[in-house]
Structure formats: C-alpha cells, structure tokens
Amino acid sequence: MKKVIFKLLLLLLVFTSCDNGYEELNVDPTKSSQIDAASKLTATQLRMSGERYEAWRANLIYQSTMMQHIATTASYWSGDKYFWNKGYASSLWDRYYSGPVKGIEDILAQLKKEEQPAEMIAIARIQRVVIYQRLTDLYGDIPYSEAGKGYLEGVLTPKYDLQSDIYADMLKELEESAAELSTGTSKWGAADLIFKGDQAKWKKYANSMMLRLALRMIKVNAGGAQEWATKAIAGGVMTSNSDIAYIQHTPGPEGINKNGNGEAFSADSNPRLSKTFVDFLNGDPRLPILGARRSDKSTIVANLKGLPNGLDSDLLKAATGEDNTNAYAEPNRAIITGEDAPMFFQTYAEVEFMLAESAFRWGLAGGNVESHYNAGVTAAMKYLSIYGSAATISDVKIQDYLTNKPFVAANALQMIGDQYWVATFLNEYETFANWRRTGFPNLVPVNYPGNETNGTIPRRLTYTTSEQVVNPTNYAAAIAAQGPDVLTTRVWWDK
C-alpha cells in the first residue's frame, strides 16, 4: 500500500510540474475566444424587434386591444377584457432582460474593452435607450443602472431605479451619443439592421427619441419637457420617411429573422379590427390597406366593419345574433401581417406630430401647428408603402383626405393625438404610452364581467412574479416607491 501511495504522489508531482503552458496548448488558435461585437449587435436588434412570444402577448393580446386597435371574442386575449394574466403581462420583461438587455450591456462592455471608435459606442448607447425606454414605459420603475450585469459584474439581484432617474439618464445618453456622430458610415456597417451604419440617421434617431422622451414628461415636468424638446429639435430630428427607424424582416426558419407580430398572426386567427378603429378610419384611404373582411378577404370599404371590444361569443350572439366574427374586418393578411413585414420603432410621421404639439405648446419648430400636422398625416399614409406596392396611397387621395377632414386649431391636441394613434398601429408599445400621456383618442372603456380594473383601461403591465422570489428586497422597494404591482398603478410620468 505504501508503494502504491508513493507512486501516486510521484505521478501527481510529475503532472503538476508539467502543467505550465497547458492552458495555451488547449486553446485552438484558429477560433476566436470572443464573438465579434457586430454579430452581437445584429442578434440584439432582432431580439429587440420582438419574437413571437412577447409580440403576441405584450404587444397584441394586451396593448393592441386595450388601445382598441384590435378586438376579439377569445377569452385569452386578456387586454380586450382587462383580465390579468401574469405570464402575458410580464412577457416583455421576461424576454427583454434575458435577451436585448443582456446583449446590449455585453456589447458596450466589449466595445470599451476593445477601444472601438466612439461612433460605434454612441450607436450602441442609443440602441440601449430604445430597449430600456420600452421596458420602463410599460412597467415603470425597473432595473436599469445594475441591469444586465450578472455575467459582467456578478450583480444577480439588481436594484430598481426610479423612472424619473431612468428618464434623466436616458436623455443624457441620447444627448451625449448624438454629439459623437457625424455623417459617415459607422464601422458597424451592415451588421446594423436599422440604418446600415449611417451615422447621420442615427443622430436624427437619437434626437427624435429625445423629443419622444421630452414630451412623455409633460404631466410631471413641463419645464423639463420644453427644455429637452428644444434641444432635440435644435439637434435635428427625422425629416422624411427615409429616416424611419425600422427592421425589414425576412421569411425563414422560426427565430431567425421573422417579424414577431407576423408570427403571432400566423398562429392566431382571432384578432379583428376594433369598431373604434374602423369607425375612426371612415373616409380614410388607409382602411382598405390595414383591414380586410375575414370571410372573403374583401377590402371594399362598405364591407369593412369593426368588432366592438369587450365581448365574448355569447355576448356577441346576444348583441348581434351572429355566431362568429367572420363578417368583421381583420388586420389585412395580404399586406401588413406577414412574417417578413417591417417592424417599426419610430416613424417620421410620429416626429411630425410631436413637432406639431411642440409648436402648439411652446411655439417651437417654426410655430406652424397645421403645417406639421398635415406633414404628419401625409407621412403616416406614405410610409405604409414600405409594406409593399399594394400599400401605396396616392398624393391625390391624401390631399382629398386633408381637404375633407381639415385641421381645426381649436381641437389641435386631440387631432394630433388621434392621428398619432393611427400612425402607431401595430407598434402598440408606443400607442399605449402616448395614450396614457395625452388621453387621446378618447377611448370608452369596456366593463367585462370579472375584469381586474373595475372597468377602467389599465395603466401599465405587471412585473414578472419570479422577482418576488429571486429579488425580493429590491422588488419590495419598487412596490413601496411606485405603488402596488397591479394593472391600474400609474408610472411616474403618468401621474
């Protein structure tokens, strides 16, 4: 036994003494030890655009129905009837923190470590704001300053930052990042799916996002809203539909580059256009582009009727005598619901409507409210052609619409808000946020039996319930600061 032990100790000593250099010998010199940041940016942008999971649940099931763009009798479409489905309500949180948040924080750390150009870092910082803005607007106080730092810094239970602090930092990030950009092509190049590395377009996007965030603060910090709106406009915002921030998706295997909304529509035949939406679009050339009758795909305007929100099949039968919803208009599957459809984050039309509001409130952007309003309506109709030639609206039809439904100065804010609502169809994150900020359009709530909100339209979605277990101290602090984790609690800028 002693001899055996002696031999084992001798072998251990030999292997230990020969260990120097083994780490290098085990590294394959033909393979990178770090994934290129460009590949990470592409993946992060695709994840940010939205996969079927959260696009279906957070964007469509909840927000599109609460905002009365879409209606359905299906009971699992929780937003249509103000039910609380904890998994659906937390779906954006669940996917964003494990995907885009982790991705963008990793990219920024890598860019700084590799000492990449300032313009690359600036674009990544703007992308970071886009990700967190969607999260904080939907949930309120969220992990921000410590988010995505689990692998990088070992922060596994991040604190929740106040939304007021998050907004202050996001505005700073946009201002500083825009200052780093010029007119050349970024080193990101084609890896950037939004602007292909065009620095000038990213600069306009940063300032346009700044304008969005500025106006979001109008109810809680009117002075700050004006200050930041002034900076944004002076810095240079979007000036045409060629500046729109969007990703053009392509068909292919699931999870590669499909439009998340499109995947949801492929899987779900229940959604119909809301009666509120269709009625507003009466006389609007966008209606036969956005909708088609479910039964026969007709786009004849006289055949397009909207489904009231807040009904189930029994209530529909009692109200109309109809057994199903096939006679109602659905989102036009020939044009706008494809898995290869573009996904829009911010459009020039939205910017023109914000300029119109800024002109109305503070005399900014030349002070001509009507001019910016008309430019917004025109852009909102023109940009639909990005879906394809079948979505093209002629100049004559646009002018006829503006002539028949002219701008009325006395109703400026309502008209701007109503048109913003139409222009953000299918980007329901922005629709929901802008409605909470402005109160337009004037939506009539539903009061379905057993709803969660006493017949009022929800004001936010709820945190993932796992936070109560894995991050209880910070979760409790967020509840204490913001209010109960329920659908009716208002976020900071919605007071």
JOZI-V535346 format. One record per backbone hydrogen bond with DSSP energy under -1.0 kcal/mol. CO is the residue of the C=O (numbers start at 0). NH is the residue of the N-H. If there is no record, write none. Layout:
CO|NH ; CO|NH
This chain:
0|4 ; 1|5 ; 2|6 ; 3|7 ; 4|8 ; 5|9 ; 6|10 ; 7|11 ; 8|12 ; 9|13 ; 10|14 ; 11|15 ; 12|16 ; 13|17 ; 15|18 ; 18|21 ; 20|24 ; 21|25 ; 23|26 ; 27|30 ; 35|39 ; 36|40 ; 37|41 ; 38|42 ; 39|43 ; 40|44 ; 41|45 ; 42|46 ; 43|47 ; 44|48 ; 50|54 ; 51|55 ; 52|56 ; 53|57 ; 53|58 ; 54|59 ; 55|60 ; 56|61 ; 57|62 ; 58|63 ; 61|65 ; 62|66 ; 63|68 ; 63|69 ; 64|67 ; 68|273 ; 70|271 ; 73|76 ; 75|77 ; 76|79 ; 77|80 ; 77|82 ; 81|451 ; 84|88 ; 85|89 ; 87|90 ; 89|93 ; 90|94 ; 91|95 ; 92|96 ; 95|100 ; 98|102 ; 99|103 ; 100|104 ; 101|105 ; 102|106 ; 103|107 ; 104|108 ; 105|109 ; 106|110 ; 107|111 ; 108|112 ; 109|113 ; 110|115 ; 116|120 ; 117|121 ; 118|122 ; 119|123 ; 120|124 ; 121|125 ; 122|126 ; 123|127 ; 124|128 ; 125|129 ; 126|130 ; 127|131 ; 128|132 ; 129|133 ; 130|134 ; 131|135 ; 132|136 ; 133|137 ; 134|138 ; 135|139 ; 137|460 ; 141|160 ; 148|152 ; 148|154 ; 149|153 ; 153|155 ; 161|165 ; 162|166 ; 163|167 ; 164|168 ; 165|169 ; 166|170 ; 167|171 ; 168|172 ; 169|173 ; 170|174 ; 171|175 ; 172|176 ; 173|177 ; 174|178 ; 176|179 ; 177|180 ; 183|198 ; 185|188 ; 187|190 ; 188|191 ; 191|195 ; 194|197 ; 196|185 ; 197|201 ; 198|202 ; 199|203 ; 200|204 ; 201|205 ; 202|206 ; 203|207 ; 204|208 ; 205|209 ; 206|210 ; 207|211 ; 208|212 ; 209|213 ; 210|214 ; 211|215 ; 213|216 ; 214|217 ; 216|219 ; 216|220 ; 220|224 ; 221|225 ; 222|226 ; 223|227 ; 224|228 ; 225|229 ; 226|230 ; 227|231 ; 228|232 ; 229|233 ; 230|234 ; 231|235 ; 239|242 ; 240|243 ; 244|344 ; 244|345 ; 246|342 ; 252|255 ; 256|249 ; 258|262 ; 259|263 ; 260|264 ; 261|265 ; 262|266 ; 263|267 ; 271|70 ; 272|306 ; 273|277 ; 274|278 ; 275|279 ; 276|280 ; 278|281 ; 280|283 ; 283|286 ; 285|288 ; 285|289 ; 286|290 ; 289|331 ; 291|329 ; 292|296 ; 297|292 ; 299|302 ; 300|303 ; 304|328 ; 306|274 ; 311|315 ; 312|316 ; 313|317 ; 314|318 ; 315|319 ; 316|320 ; 324|327 ; 325|294 ; 327|293 ; 328|272 ; 329|291 ; 331|334 ; 331|335 ; 337|340 ; 338|258 ; 342|246 ; 345|244 ; 346|350 ; 347|351 ; 348|352 ; 349|353 ; 350|354 ; 351|355 ; 352|356 ; 353|357 ; 354|358 ; 355|359 ; 356|360 ; 357|361 ; 357|363 ; 358|362 ; 363|366 ; 366|368 ; 367|371 ; 368|372 ; 369|373 ; 370|374 ; 371|375 ; 372|376 ; 373|377 ; 374|378 ; 375|379 ; 376|380 ; 377|381 ; 378|382 ; 381|384 ; 382|385 ; 383|386 ; 384|387 ; 387|390 ; 388|391 ; 393|397 ; 394|398 ; 395|399 ; 396|400 ; 397|401 ; 398|402 ; 399|403 ; 400|404 ; 407|410 ; 408|411 ; 410|414 ; 411|415 ; 412|416 ; 413|417 ; 414|418 ; 415|419 ; 416|420 ; 417|421 ; 418|422 ; 419|423 ; 421|424 ; 423|426 ; 426|430 ; 427|431 ; 428|432 ; 429|433 ; 430|434 ; 431|435 ; 432|436 ; 433|437 ; 434|438 ; 440|442 ; 447|450 ; 463|466 ; 464|467 ; 465|468 ; 465|469 ; 466|470 ; 470|474 ; 471|475 ; 472|476 ; 473|477 ; 474|478 ; 475|479 ; 476|480 ; 477|481 ; 478|482 ; 483|485 ; 486|458 ; 486|459 ; 490|493 ; 491|494
